[in-house]
Amino acid sequence: MLYATLAAAGNLVGAWAVVRAERRSLAAIQLLLAFSAGFMLALVLVGVLPALFRSAEEASIAGVLVLMGYLLVHVTQHVLTPHFHFGEETHEVPRSAGYAALAGLVLHAFFDGVAVASGFLVSWSLGVMFFLAILVHKLPEGVSVASVMLASGLGRARAMQAGLVLAGTTIAGTLLTGAIGSLARYGLALAAGVTLYVAASNLVPEVQARRGVPVTAAFLGGAVALVLLAGLRPAAG
């Protein structure tokens, strides 16, 4: 719960940076978005999938659940949030877009909490890696939802409330994973699909749209950081 709460706080920090128009903070968060894309992509491919497919008996169901997690977020975001993208929204959007963006991110935020809890159920080291992955992308997520709320004319209070809703939903995902047996058993595979979607389909396109050495270095640095952490897992126990 402590790790989940710390990660969820990133939503509020990102929303605060938008509401207060902290330009330097927003610029740093954009680089963090690139770092988180590389970190999350490597986490799924290097850290989670080997654990899921270790048992031949459970490999087939794990693959289906990963795919379900990926498709679930895809459908949710494309149905509820057709104008949403990660990063700061600088153009005026319809009033309904703010609430649509929040609704589309609720499922994603829920599985952020599931991912943290499921990771710790497998091992302490995997839980910490999921915590770090979620923490670094919670900041740009908070920026995204708050800026859409402002761009749709809903005001600063609603923008901060949106960040709070996402943070609370993440904590709820952690609590329910511990309380619901089936979620504890299958949550890691579903969370892997959600994380893969966020990294490959949400964050990587944002990285590709911002060309330059710093952004590319941040993206590659995120992937390298995860690989190095994964290499320390046996020593961490």
Summary of the structure (lengths in Angstrom):
residues: 237
radius of gyration: 16.8
end to end distance: 20.4
largest distance: 52.1
contacts: 915
relative contact order: 0.23
helix: 86%
strand: 0%
